[in-house]
């Protein structure tokens, strides 16, 4: 998966982390039997090129700017009930 993602990233000129791992895995899982059962190297290359086209479509969307993080809320210490003094 990572090798296929790296090849697609080199072709597109973008970082490999900008691809969805799950979508790339699904594309590779769909095309692996086709490439493995190809009758000749030309057919295998055709399926590989189709697979790389769909891997190229598996880019993650551009995210908005990072929002500032807020400090975590801290729970107060528990109050103990007064003891019954008789």
Phi, psi and omega in degrees: 000313182294323179294317178297317179297320180295319179297315179297321180293321177296319179295322183273343181074031178234164180291146181298334181287356179270009176253146178282120181299317183294317179293320177297318179299318179296320179294315180295319178298325180286325185266344182302313179297325180294316180292320182291327183262014180295145184283332180211168182298329180293319178293320177298320179294323178297315179293322179296318179296321176296318179298317181293329175298313182289329174296322178298336179277355186269030180287147175283151179290156176290127182275154175290172178298151179293134177274151178293142178277147180259150179296146181289142177286139180251129178288142177287164179286142182292142177272136178266146179287147179294143180286149178279108184252104177236000000 
